[in-house]
C-alpha cells in the first residue's frame, strides 16, 4: 500500500475532492507525486463531513 511506503519525514493529506497529496514535514513542502514512486496516487478516498 502506498501509505506504508512513505519515507520517515513524509505524511499525506486528502483534499475535499478526494485527491491525495504528500507533505514533507522536514522541508515544509507538498507534492501531488508519491515521494518514492514519483507517481500520483489515484484513489477513491473522500473526506466526509461530521
Buried (B, 14 or more C-beta within 10 A) or exposed (E): EBEEEBEEEBEBEBEEEEBBBBBBEEEEEEBEEBBEEEEBBEEEEEEEEE
